[in-house]
Amino acid sequence: VVISDLRAKDTSASQTFKLSADAEVAAWDPHHPHLFLASQEDGTVFYVDSRDTSKPLFTLAAHSAATSGLCFNPKVE
């Protein structure tokens, strides 16, 4: 997963988070603008802080197959 701020003039200032399988979906947390979820084809979901992509905040084995949908409830924090 590569995160880039398209408003920045320096496009080389991207963050990279490596996955162990192909990426399926990514979703930004509406309550915390630096946090996002990323899912993989093996069913694993990662919750990542875009300011520190060295390790996920947590990992969830959500399914035995691809996790192809992620969403946040904007009303529940």
Residue frames as qw, qx, qy, qz and C-alpha x, y, z in Angstrom:
[[0.000, 0.893, 0.450, 0.000, 0.00, 0.00, 0.00],
 [0.421, 0.102, 0.008, 0.901, 1.45, 3.39, -0.97],
 [0.096, -0.858, -0.458, 0.214, 0.09, 6.57, 0.59],
 [0.397, 0.155, 0.147, 0.893, 0.76, 9.92, -1.06],
 [0.042, 0.730, 0.372, -0.572, -0.46, 13.40, -0.22],
 [0.500, 0.507, 0.485, 0.508, -1.39, 14.73, -3.64],
 [0.041, -0.987, -0.151, -0.033, -1.48, 18.27, -2.26],
 [0.559, -0.645, 0.289, 0.432, 2.27, 18.14, -1.57],
 [0.434, 0.812, -0.310, -0.239, 4.63, 19.49, -4.20],
 [0.002, 0.517, -0.856, -0.018, 7.21, 16.80, -3.32],
 [0.877, 0.033, -0.191, -0.439, 5.62, 13.62, -4.68],
 [0.586, 0.281, -0.730, 0.212, 8.52, 11.53, -3.38],
 [0.190, -0.281, 0.630, -0.699, 7.21, 11.98, 0.20],
 [0.775, -0.143, -0.388, -0.478, 5.12, 8.81, 0.16],
 [0.482, -0.379, 0.712, -0.343, 4.65, 6.22, 2.88],
 [0.625, 0.180, -0.689, -0.320, 4.69, 2.52, 2.05],
 [0.636, -0.278, 0.588, -0.415, 3.13, -0.34, 4.00],
 [0.291, 0.282, -0.866, -0.294, 4.02, -3.83, 2.81],
 [0.836, -0.066, 0.196, -0.508, 1.41, -6.56, 2.69],
 [0.384, -0.304, 0.866, 0.098, 2.11, -10.31, 2.60],
 [0.415, 0.390, 0.801, 0.183, -0.61, -10.93, -0.02],
 [0.124, 0.381, 0.438, 0.805, -2.37, -8.94, -2.74],
 [0.126, 0.182, 0.372, -0.901, -4.32, -5.90, -1.51],
 [0.070, 0.529, 0.825, 0.187, -8.11, -6.00, -1.81],
 [0.121, -0.858, -0.360, -0.345, -9.53, -2.83, -0.19],
 [0.368, -0.041, -0.384, 0.846, -8.36, 0.20, 1.80],
 [0.222, -0.799, -0.456, -0.322, -10.58, 2.55, 3.83],
 [0.177, 0.378, -0.355, 0.836, -9.70, 5.70, 5.78],
 [0.292, -0.487, -0.724, 0.392, -11.01, 5.99, 9.34],
 [0.008, 0.750, 0.317, 0.580, -13.43, 8.96, 9.36],
 [0.542, -0.826, -0.150, -0.027, -12.75, 9.62, 13.08],
 [0.579, -0.619, 0.326, 0.419, -8.93, 9.52, 12.89],
 [0.552, 0.795, -0.094, -0.234, -7.57, 11.09, 9.69],
 [0.094, 0.686, -0.715, -0.096, -4.18, 9.34, 9.86],
 [0.454, -0.143, 0.867, -0.144, -5.54, 5.81, 10.31],
 [0.648, 0.294, -0.367, -0.599, -6.75, 3.36, 7.69],
 [0.808, -0.061, 0.571, -0.132, -7.75, -0.26, 7.19],
 [0.392, 0.511, -0.639, -0.420, -6.22, -2.43, 4.47],
 [0.865, -0.042, 0.437, -0.244, -7.37, -5.93, 3.57],
 [0.017, -0.465, 0.810, 0.357, -5.68, -8.74, 1.67],
 [0.685, 0.140, -0.522, -0.488, -6.74, -11.61, -0.54],
 [0.438, 0.034, -0.873, 0.213, -5.94, -14.07, 2.28],
 [0.484, -0.655, -0.551, -0.182, -8.60, -12.52, 4.55],
 [0.526, -0.342, -0.344, 0.698, -6.27, -10.51, 6.80],
 [0.021, 0.910, 0.228, 0.346, -7.18, -6.93, 7.74],
 [0.556, -0.069, -0.272, 0.783, -4.63, -4.41, 9.03],
 [0.128, -0.959, -0.250, -0.024, -5.29, -1.15, 10.91],
 [0.686, 0.115, 0.002, 0.719, -2.41, 1.20, 10.13],
 [0.148, -0.879, -0.096, 0.442, -1.24, 4.65, 11.23],
 [0.663, 0.688, 0.109, 0.275, -0.07, 6.40, 8.05],
 [0.051, -0.929, 0.329, -0.165, 2.50, 8.36, 10.07],
 [0.291, -0.527, 0.796, -0.067, 4.24, 5.14, 11.17],
 [0.861, 0.249, -0.226, -0.381, 3.90, 2.31, 8.68],
 [0.103, 0.503, -0.849, 0.126, 6.58, 0.14, 10.34],
 [0.077, -0.144, -0.979, 0.121, 3.91, -2.12, 11.86],
 [0.346, -0.517, -0.511, -0.593, 0.10, -2.18, 12.00],
 [0.355, -0.401, 0.403, -0.742, -1.75, -1.04, 15.11],
 [0.650, -0.068, 0.695, -0.300, -3.60, -4.36, 14.95],
 [0.272, 0.203, -0.806, -0.485, -4.12, -7.31, 12.62],
 [0.678, 0.081, 0.466, -0.562, -7.35, -9.26, 12.26],
 [0.057, -0.039, 0.934, 0.351, -7.82, -12.65, 10.56],
 [0.491, 0.193, 0.166, -0.833, -11.27, -11.72, 9.27],
 [0.876, 0.297, 0.032, -0.379, -11.89, -14.50, 6.72],
 [0.737, -0.201, 0.585, 0.273, -10.29, -17.59, 5.23],
 [0.549, 0.485, 0.459, 0.503, -10.64, -16.06, 1.74],
 [0.262, 0.316, 0.090, 0.908, -10.36, -12.51, 0.39],
 [0.076, -0.660, -0.501, 0.554, -11.74, -9.67, 2.50],
 [0.304, 0.334, 0.483, 0.750, -13.23, -7.61, -0.31],
 [0.173, -0.766, -0.325, -0.526, -15.25, -5.09, 1.66],
 [0.424, -0.241, -0.481, 0.729, -14.42, -2.68, 4.49],
 [0.084, -0.696, -0.248, -0.669, -16.34, 0.23, 5.93],
 [0.182, -0.065, -0.579, 0.792, -16.58, 2.39, 9.03],
 [0.137, -0.770, -0.620, -0.057, -19.76, 3.56, 10.71],
 [0.240, 0.490, -0.057, 0.836, -19.46, 7.37, 10.65],
 [0.498, -0.679, -0.106, -0.529, -21.74, 7.64, 13.70],
 [0.878, -0.475, -0.019, 0.055, -19.76, 5.26, 15.97],
 [0.197, 0.829, -0.489, 0.185, -16.27, 6.20, 17.08]]
